[in-house]
Amino acid sequence: MAKPLTDNDRRKQISVRGLAGVENVADLKTNFNRHLHFTLVKDRNVATKRDYYFALANTVRDHLVGRWIRTQQHYYDKDPKRVYYLSLEFYMGRTLQNTMVNLGLENACDEATYQLGLDMEELQDIEEDAGLGNGGLGRLAACFLDSMASLGLAAYGYGIRYEFGIFNQKIINGWQVEEADDWLRYGNPWEKARPEYMRPVHFYGRVEHTGEGVKWVDTQVVLALPYDTPVPGYRNNIVNTMRLWSAKAPCEFNLKDFNVGGYIQAVLDRNLAENISRVLYPNDNFFEGKELRLKQEYFVVAATLQDIIRRFKASKFGSTEFVRLDLSKMPDKVAIQLNDTHPALAIPELMRILVDIEKLDWEKAWDIVNRTCAYTNHTVLPEALERWPVDLFQNLLPRHLEIIYEINRRHLERISNIYPEDPDRLRRMSLIEEGNVKKINMAHLCIVGSHAVNGVARIHSEIIKNTVFKDFYDLDPQKFQNKTNGITPRRWLVMCNPGLAEVIAERIGEDYIRDLDQLKKLLDFVNDDAFIRDVAKIKQENKLKFAAHLEEHYKVKINPSSMFDVQVKRIHEYKRQLLNCLHIITFYNRIKNEPNKSWTPRTIMIGGKAAPGYHTAKMIIRLITAIGDVVNNDPVVGDRLKVIFLENYRVTLAEKVIPAADLSEQISTAGTEASGTGNMKFMLNGALTIGTMDGANVEMAEEAGEENLFIFGMRVEDVEAMDKKGYDAICYYNRIPELKQAMDQISAGFFSPGEPELFKDLVNMLMHHDRFKVFADYEDYIKCQEKVSALYKNPKEWTKKVIHNIAGCGKFSSDRTISQYAREIWGMKPSLEKIAAPDDPR
């Protein structure tokens, strides 16, 4: 079998990777050696691989700095409206290759490192992922930053510089084990600390109502130290900023009132303040009401709003004098987007600044807040919605609690004027939920405090209006919008799948990279034998490359001509990895029953992290590994079926597995996955989708043609009807023999012979309290998988469907998503204009 091309082997042939001009290459080598010299001069004479990586990173970073400064000068000259994207998560992954792609330096750097006798891919592998997110929500924020820069928007991402990101996942004896992600251990060449912009953030204390207004006093202060990371647009010379805050104790922390012998303890206690930015909470779609988490949410909001107001008031680049003092103009110059409810405290905090500090009257302040803020909802799962106990607020943020009560008082007054004699509506719509423990409903706060509320796929936005937030939609229908999610084609095609990016560019040119709708032109090639061959060939190369990666890192050998059937996402009951497991067991049983039949061989890969406290999710991982142990060691099955659990799924592993996938599993219960974005990445990289009509799958089917996806299962209406009628799992179990057999095997310990009871909790859940109705979709899923296997036997027809899918991907660029946010929510105009490069005259 031919050795797969490495991405370096493609160096000469790939135009989309920038030109390797001789001067370019010579300059890069000179700068690389200069950086290497400064690294080594400090303490050693022998360079390690890590030294080479840092030298390369710093060389590439040099190309960003001039553009970064010029971009910020450009914004101060033009004074555009600025957008602030507030998020507790930014799941950035690695930065080096993405920066080279966006600056058009990839070929030149490849050539330079090659001439220096180094292997580019080896150097790239040294970089740690910036794993400052859990999954979809954090990765969406990262794609959005790329698109905002590529569309020339004056945009800033604001979040927290967690010292420890999402945990590294190890699988030991089939179980998930978490290990801390010490991603900053060797330093981060992409960030720049900005101590000159350090800001105080206050906690605790008490509120005084005085003649001069309200004062929040006797607070504890924590300092927020900003670290800036450049965000380059795609070949437009624009470099925006992601600013992440790190918590620092002030010098006088706990020292004012120490007694004899208390000094050492006082210094040690500085850790308590600095713990705020220590670690990312590892929950996806689940609310954990811990005080430290509320501190994180206020910390990022309070520091960011001080920055926003400082930047609004100052006008000249680098100037500290305030010239813009009329805050009523703020909504014309500032847009704040809240990525879920995590930064919801921006609403009461901005009110506190405007009313208590700037002395505006309430109505005027509220108008400013409302016109400035907008809220994106990411989930309808009740366990994910943030509801903070009032007592926690009373203690930590007493002034904000008063402000929220006043917002609520006025809000309820408005409702009772419109709907007199409807106390139940008042109760449903209140920001405060009464009960054993009084709680603040943060989603209600966001809706009331924002001028726009959006869901993240058409079906999700409809569900929001018709169910969870129906009362609010009835009150203010004009607030509600849809903004279907998207992904950046720079990272998710050009960077991770250069072979496919190139065969597309050979047919339709390379403008599609900044205008993904142009992929529609590929429909002209759907019957072109040469194009079909090229697309299939690239897929096979990617599969060989991924198979080699698995063998090298996980010591597993797989059959690269088998269908690569992939489900990678966080482990959650609603995402129904258990439905996938039932298909695996059924397929296994069928092979065992008819070993001589010509089955379509499959390698089924499942990957994803379980939240450390989510017992069911951890048991799901244990079941997958247990099934793999049986299936992979059964000689009757051979290499017709293999089950692989992909350990430590993260951005960097996604970039490797997605280009190699044949089949993408998007099988959540209809109405539960708000959008999904992995679904779009697989589609763009030439996999076919098996999925339910949920989230963005609905729009993917619309864009590519439903006949080009494998759609199965209940629709939202069917799920609603079943909820009314009641879901009876036992009935399916008794009616469907293959389902009964699979469940009996799990329950009897066929997959855990040493511990027959191991999976009794999972079995009990599936049989008696499965909120996500796995059995209800089992039969249709199995039938649909049979269609998948049949089509895979006809490579040409399979690849034609692949081309239809790629051609239908235009809508799912985050450039389209961001253009819609800009025009329809932020009141800003995206632009594909370039600005002058630093070496051009201005």
N, C-alpha and C positions, 0 to 999 in steps of 0.2 A: 504493500500500500504506500502511495506517495507520502512523503513527509509533509505535514501541513505548513503552508507559508506562515512565517511569523509576521507581525505587523511591520517589523523592520525590513523584511524581504520586499514589502510593497513600496518601500521608501521612494524608489525611482518612479513608480508608475502612478502615484496618487496625487492628482492635482488639487483635490480639496484640502490638502494638508499644507498649503502654502509653498512658496518657491524657495528652493535652497540656492540662492545667489551666492557666488564665490565670496563677495565682500561680507555678506551676512554671516557665512560660515566662519570666515577668518575672524571677524569681530567676536562672535560667540566663543570661539576657542580662546581668544586672548582674554576675554572677561572671565571665562570659566577658570583659566589658570590663575588669574589675579585673585579671584575669590578663594580658590583652593589654597593659594599661598597664604592668604590671611587666616584661613582656618588652621593651617599647619604651623605657621610661624609661632602661634601661641604656645604650643606645648609638645608637638610631636613632629617627626620627619616622615612617618609612614602613613599614607592615606588609607582609610577604610572605605568600604562601599558607602557608608553613611556620609563620610566627608565629601565623596563625589556627588552624592544626592544633594547635599546642602549647597555645594558649589554651583550645581546646575540650577537649583531652585533660586538661588540669589542672582544668578545670571539672568534668568527669565524675569525675576522680579524687577530687575533694573529696567526692563522694557515697559513695565507697568507704571513706575513711579512718575515719570515725566507726564504721561497721559493722565494719571490720577490727579496730579496738581493742576494740569491744564483744564481738566474737566471741571474741577471745583471752581477755578477762576471763571470759566465759561458760565457756570451757573450764577455766580455773583454778578457778572456783567449783564446777563440776560434777565436775571431775577424771575425765573419761571415759578409756577406753582410747584411745591415739593410734596411728594408722597412719602409717608412714613409707614412702613409695613412692620407692625408690632407682632412678634411671635415668640413664644417660650421655647420654640424649637426651630433650628435650622440644620437640616440633615445634609451637610455639604459633601461628604465623601472626600476624595482626594482633589487637590487643586492644581498640581503641576501640569498634567496633560491637558486639562480643560483650559488653562491659561494659554498654553502653546497653541491650541486649536483656535481660540478666540483672537489671538494676536497674529495668527498666520505664521507661526514660527516652527511648526512641528517638523517639516522637512529639514529646515536648516539645523535645528537642534539634533535631529536624528543623524544628519550627516556629520555634524561637529563631534558628537559623542563617538560615532563610528570611527572617525579619523583619529580620535584620542584613544582608541582601543577599548572603549567601554560599551556595555550593552544597555541601551535605553530602557528596555522593559525591566531589567534588573534594578536599575536606579529608581524607576517609578514604583517598584514594589517595596521600596524602603519607606515611602511616605505612609504615615498613619492616616486612616479615615478620620475626618472630623465628624464624629458620630453624635452630634448634638441634637438628635431627634429620635423618635420612636418608630416612625414609619411614614405613612402617607402625608400627614399634615406637615411634618418637618421637611420632607423631601419636596413637597409642593412649594414651600417657602423658598427653597434653594432654586428650584426651576424658575420661580417668579423673579428672583433677583437677576438671574441670567437674562430673562426676557425684558425686564425693565431697563437694564443697561443696553441691551441690543436695540431697544426701541427709543433710546435717547431720552428717557424720562428721568427727571431729577428725583431719584428715589434713594431711600435709605432703609436698610433692614436693621431693626433694633431687637436685640435679644440678650441672653445671658451667656457668658463665657464659662460654661461648666468645666471644672477641673477634670471631672470624670463624666464621660458621655454614656451612651447606652452600653450596658455590660457586654463583654465578650462571652459568647456561649461556647461551652465545651460539652460534648456528649461523652459521659463516662458510664460504662455499663448500661447504655441505653437511656440514661437520664440526663436532663439538662442540668448543668452546673454553671453558675454565674461567676465571672471573674471581673474585677474592676478594670475599666478601660483607662489606663494611665496615658492618654494620647499625647500629653504635653511633656512627657518624660525627657525627650531629647530636644525640646524646643520646637517652636513653630515658625518657620521662616516667612510665612505669609501674613503674620499679624504685626501691627505696630502699636505699642502702648502709647496712650496720649494722656499722661498724668496732668497736663495743663488743663484738661477738661474734666477733671475729677469733680463729682457732685455729691453733696450730702443727701442722705435719705433718712427720714425720721420714722421711728416706731414707738408704740406704747404711749406713755404720757397721758395728759388729760386736757379737757377743753375748757377755756374760760370765755364767757360771754361778757365783753366789756363795752364801755361807751364808744371806744374806737373800733369796735367790731369783734370778730371772733379770733381767739388765739389758741393755738395748739401748743401746749407747754410741757416742760419736764420730760421731753422725749429722749429716747436713746438714738444716737446717730451712728449710721454706718456709711462709709464712703463708697461711692461707685466709681471705679476706675475703668475708663473705656479702652478697649483694644479695637483697632480698625483693621479690617481686611478688605483689600481691593476686589471689586467685582467688575471684570472687563466685559464690555459688550462685544458682539461678534463683528470684528473687523471694522468698527466705526470710530475707533480711538477714544471711545467713552469709557471711563472707569468710575463706577459708583462705589459706595462704601457700605459695608456691613459693619455696624458698631455693636460690639458685645461688651456688656458690663461685668466687671469682676468686683467682688465685695472686699473691702479693706477696712480694718478697724482704725478709727482715728488715733493719733498718738496718745491722746489723753484718756483713751478708753479704759474705764474702770479704775483709773489711777487717782481721780479727784478725791475719792473717799476711802482710799486704802488705809488700813491701820498697820502697826508694826508687824513686819513679817508677811504682809499681804501683797507686797510688790511682785514677787515671783508669780503668785497665783493670778494677779491682775494681768500680767503679760501673757500667761498661758491662756487666760479667758478670751484673749483677742480672737482665738479660734472660733468662739461661739458666733461672733459677728461674721467672720469670714466663711463660715459654713454655708451662708446663703447661696454662694455660687459654687459650692463644692460638687454637687452631683445632680444629674438629670433624673427626675422621677420616671421610672421605666414602665409606666402604664400607658397602654394604647386603648382608647375607647373605654376608659374606666376612671371614675372620680374617686380620689383618696383624700379626704378632708383633713390633711395634716397642717399644723401651724407653719412648718418650714416651707411648705409649698405656697401657702398664702403670702408668706414673706417674700418668696421669689417673685410672685406675681406683682406685688406692690413695688418691689425693688426695681424691676425693669421699667415699670410704668413711671415711677417718680423720677428716676434718673433721665429717662427719655424725654419726658415732658419739659423738664428744665432745659434740655438741649434744644428742643423744638422751639420753645419760646425765645431762648437766647438767639437762635438763628433767625427767627422771624423778626426780632427787634433790630438786630445788626443788619447792615446792608452791604458793607464793603468787604472784599476778600481780606481775611486776616484782621479786620477791624474789630475793636472791642467797644466802640461807642455805639450807643443805641440811638437809632434815628427813626424807627417805626414804632410809634407809641400807641397808635389807635388799634386796639385789639379787636375791634368789631370787623376789621379787614382780614382777620386771620383765616376765615374759611376761603377767601380768595387766593390765599398763598399756601395753605396747609391742608393736606388731606391725611387722615389717620385711618389705616385699615386694621381692624382687630381680627387676627387669625384665630378664630374660635373665641370662647369666652375667657380664655386664660389672661388676656390683658384687659379685661372688662373694667378694671379699676381706673383705667385712663379716664373714664367718664366722670366719676366723683372727684378724682384728683384734679382734672382740668377745672371742674367747678370750684374746688377749694382754692386753686391758684387765682382764678378770675374773681371770685367773690371775696375771699379772706385777704388775699395779698394785693391784687390789683384793684380791689374795691369797686368792682362793677355791681350793678344791681342784678338780682337773680334772673329776671326775664332776659336781660341782654346777654348775661353769661350763658344761660341755657340755650339761647338761639345760636351762639357761637359753637358750643359743644356739639349741638345737634347737627349743624351744617358741616362740622369738621369730621365727625366720626362716622364710620360705617363698619358693619359687622358681618363676618362670614360664618355661617353655621356649618359644622362638619359632620354632625351625627344626629340621629333621632333615637338612639338607644338610651333608654331612661337612666341606666346606670352610669352613663358617660356625662350626663349633664351636671354642671357644677352647682352645688347648693351649699353655701357656707353657713355654719351655725352663727347666729347673731352674737352669742357670748364671745366667740373667738374674735370677731370684729370689734366688739366693745373694748376688749383688752388691747388688741394690737393696733387698731385704726379707729379710735373713738370719734374723731371728727368726720371720717368718711361714713361711719354708720349714721351720724346725724344727717349728713347730706343725702344719703340714700333714703332715709325716712322722709325727708322733705320732697325728694323727687317722687317718691311713692304717693305722698299725700296729694300732690298736685295731679299726678297721673290718675289716681282713683277718683278725684274730684271731677276730672274731665270725663271719665267713663260714666259716673253716676249722672252727670248732666245729659249725656247722650242716651244712656240706657237707665232711666230711673226705674226703681222697683225691680232691680235684677241683682240681688245680693250675691247670687252664685257666680255671676260673671265677675263681680268685684273680687271675690275670693280666688277665682281661677287666674285672674290677670294681675293680681298683686305681685309686687317684687318680693314681698315677705310671705313665706309659707308658714301658716300657723300649725301647731301640732305639739307633740311632746317637747320637741326641740324646735324653736323658731329658726327658720333658715332664710337666707337671701338667695333668690333664684337669679343667677348671673345672666342667663339667657334673656330673661325678662328685662333686666337692667340694660343689656346691650340693645335690645329692640327699641325700648323707650328712648334711649339716649342717642340713637343713630338715625341718620336720614335715609340709609339704605341697608337692607338686610338681604343677603343672598345665600342660596344653596349652591351646591357644587356640581350638580348634573340636573338635567331637566326634570327627571322623575323625582329626584330628591327635593327640588324646589317646589314641586307640586305637592308632595307629601307634607312639607312644612306648612304650606298655605291651607291645606285641607284638614290637617290633623293637629300636630303638636302646637302650632302657633295660630290656629284658625281664628281665635278671638282677636288676636293682634292684626291679622290680615283683614278681618271684617272692619276693624277700627281705622286702619291706615293702609289700604291696599296698595297705594302708590309707593310704599317703602320697599315692597318685596320684588326681588329680581332673581334671575338665574344667571350664573356664570359657570358654565361647564369647565371643569379642570382641564389642564393640558400639561404637556411635558416639553422640556427644551430639546429640540432636535440636534443641538450641538453635542451635548453629553450623550444623549440616548440614541444617536445614529452615527454622526460623523466621528465621534471619539470612540465609541464602544464597538462600532461595526464599520470600519473604514472600507472593507471590501464591498459591502452593500452600498454604502454612500457613493463609492466610485462607479459601480455599474449603473446606478441611477444617474449620476452626473454625465456619464458617457451618452446616455439617451436623451436627457432633457436639460443639460447644462447644470451649473451649480447654484443658480439663484434660489432654488427651492429651499436651501438651507436657512435663508431668512424669510422665505415666503412659502410655507409648507403646502399651501393649497395647490401649488404647481405640480404636486405629485399626481394630481388628476390626469396629467398628460401621459402617465404610464398606462392608462387604459388603451392607448393606441398600440401598446406592445403586448397586450394580454395573449395574443395568438402568435407572437413572434418567437419562433423556435429558438433563435439565438439568445434572446433575452430570458426565456424560460430556463434554458440551459445555464446561463450565467447566474441567475438567482438561486437555482438548485445547487450549483457548484459552490457558491459562497456559503450557503447553509451547511453543506457537507464539510467544508473547511473549518467553519466555526465549531461544528460538532466534534471533529477530530481534535481541534485545539482544546476544547473543554474536556474531552475524554482524557487527553494527556495531562491536563491540569488536575483532574480528579485522581489519576493514577499517581502523579507525583506527590500531591499533598495529602490524599486520604487513602492511598494504597488500594483503591478499588478499580477493578478492570471492568469496563462496560463495552457493550457491542455498539460501535458508532453507526451501524446501519439500522439499528432499532429506532423506533419512534421515541424522541425525547419528549416526555409528557411531564410538564413542570407546573407545580403550584408553590410559589414563593410569596410569602406575606406573613404578617404577624399571626401567631397561632391564636385563634379565637373561635368559640362555638359558632358564632354567626357566619364565619367564613367557611365553615363546614369541611375542614380537613377530614372529618369523620366520614363524610359521604365519599370522598376520594378513597379512604381506607376500605370502605365496603365494596367499592368497585375493584380494588386490588385483590381482595379476598375472593370475590366472585370470579374474576379472570383467572386467578390461581386455581380455584376449584374446577373451572372448565378445562384448563390445560391438563389437570390431573385426571379428569374423567375421560378426555379424548386426546391422549398424548400424541397421537399420530396425525391429528388434523393440522392444516397449515395455518397456524395462528400468526397474526401480525405482531412481530416482536416489539416489546416496549421496555424502555427504561423510565421508571416513574420516579421523579425527584420531587421531594417535598422539603421546603426549608422555611425557617422563620423562628423568631424568639417568642417565648412565653413570658408574660410578666411574672416576676419572681414569686408573687403571692397568689397567682392564679392556678389553683390546684388542678382544675379540669384541663387547662391548657397543657400543663406539664404531663398529665396522664396521656393526653393525645400524642405528645412527642414519644412517650414511652411505648404507646401502642404502635406507632409507625416503625420505630426501631425494632420492636418485637416481630412485627410482620416481616420486616426485611430479613431478620435472622433466619426465619423459617424459609421464606421464598428463595432467598439468595443461596441457600445451602441445599436445595432440593435438586438432585441430579436429573429427575424426570423433567423438570422445568428448563434446566440449562440456561442459555442466555436469551430465552424467549421472553422472560420477565425478570427484571431486576428492580429492587426498591432501594432507593438511596435517600437517607436524610442528609440534607446539605447543612453542615454545621456552620454556625456563626454567619448566617445570612445578613448582609450589609450592603451598602451602596456598591463597594468594589466587587463583591461577588455577583451582584445583580448585573454589573457591566460585563461579566464573563458568561453567565448562564443564559441571559435573555437572548443574545444573538445566536445561541446554539439550540434554542427550543423549537420544537415542531408544533407542540400543542400547549396552549395556555389555559389553565384551569381557573375560571372565574365563577364560582359556584355557590355564592352566598344566597341565603333565602331572599326572595324578591322583597324589596322594601327595607333592607338592612344596611347594605353597603352604599354610603352616600354617593360616591362616584367611583372610586378606584382610579389609580393612575398606572399601576403595573400592567393592567389590561391594555393600556395604550402603548406601553413600551414594547410588549410582545408583538402587538399588531404592526408597529412600525418596523420591527426587526424580522418580520417574515414568519411568524408563527400563526397558526389558526387558533381560534378561540372556541372552547366549549364553555358555555355559560348560561346563566339564568338571565331573564329580563330585569336586571337590577343595575342601579347606578348608571355609569356611562356606557355599559354594554348595550343599552337600548339605543343610544345614539351611534355607537360603533356599527350596529346592525343596520341602522338607517343609512349611514354613510357608505358602507361597503356592500350593502345588499344582504338581507337576512339569509339568503341562500348561500352566502359565503362565510357564514358562521354556523356553529353547531349549537343552536339554541334549544333549551329543554326546560321543563319544570313549570311550576305554578307561576302565574303572574301576580302582581300586587293584589288584584281583585280576588284572585283565588285564595290567597293567604288570608285576606280580610274575611272572606266567606267562611273559611275553615276556622278562624278565630271565633266567629259567632257560633258556629255549629259545634266546635270542640274538636281537637285533634286527637285521634285515637291510634297511638303507635301499635298497640297490640294487634289491631285489626289488620294492618299491613303485614306484620310479622307472621300472622297465621295464614294470610292469603298468598304470600309470595315465597315459594319454597327456597329459592337461592338466598333470599334475605334471611330467612329463618336459619338456614345452614350456617351462613356467615356469623350471625349473632350467637348461635349455639357454640361455634368454634371459639369465639372470643371468650364467652362465658365459661366454657368448660376448661379453659387453659390450654387449648391447642397451640396458641402462640406464646404461652408462658408456662411450659410444662413444670418447671420448678416451683411455680407459684400460681396454682390454678385460679385463685381468688383475685389476682392482681388487678384485673380490669372490672371488678364488680361495680364500682362507682360509675364508670362510663356506661356499662350495660344498663344499670338502673336508671341513669339519666336518660338514655336513648329510649328506653321502654316506657318511662313513667312521667318524666318532666322535661321533655325536649322542646324548649321555646322555639327552636329553629327548624323543626319538622323535617328532619333528615329522611325518615322513611317515606314521607309523602312524595318526595322527588326521586326516590331510589330507582323505581322501575323505568321512568322516562330517561334518567341519567344513563342507566345501563344500555338501553336501546340506542341512545344517542352515541355512546362510546362504540357500539357496534358499527354505526355509520362512519365514525372516525377511522376505525381500523380498516373498513372496506375501502374508503377513499385513499388511505395511505398506500394501499397496494397499487394505486395508479398514480405514479409520481407526477406525470404531466398534468393531470386534472387537479391534483393537490396544489401544484405550483401555480396554476392559473388562479385558483382561489387566493393563494398567497398574494399574487400581484394585485388582484382586486382589493385586498385588504390594505396593502401598502398605499395603493392609489387613493384609498378612502381616508387616509390618516391626516389630511390637511387640517381639518377642524381641531385636531387634538394637540396642536402646537400651543405651548403656553404663550407664544407671541399673540395668538388670537385671543386667548383668555385675557391677557393683560391689556390688549387694545380695548377690549370691551369694558374692563374695570376703569381704564383711563377715561374713556369717552362717557360712559354711562353712570359712573359713580364719582370719580375724582374730578371730573371737569378738566381734563388734561388732554393734550393732543400728542399721540405717539408719532415718531418720525424715523425714517430710515436714513436720514442725512448723516454723513460723516462729519466729525469736526477735524480741524487740522491736527496732524501728528506733531509731537513736540519738536521734531527737527524741521517741520515746515514753518515758513514765516507765518505769523498769525494773520 
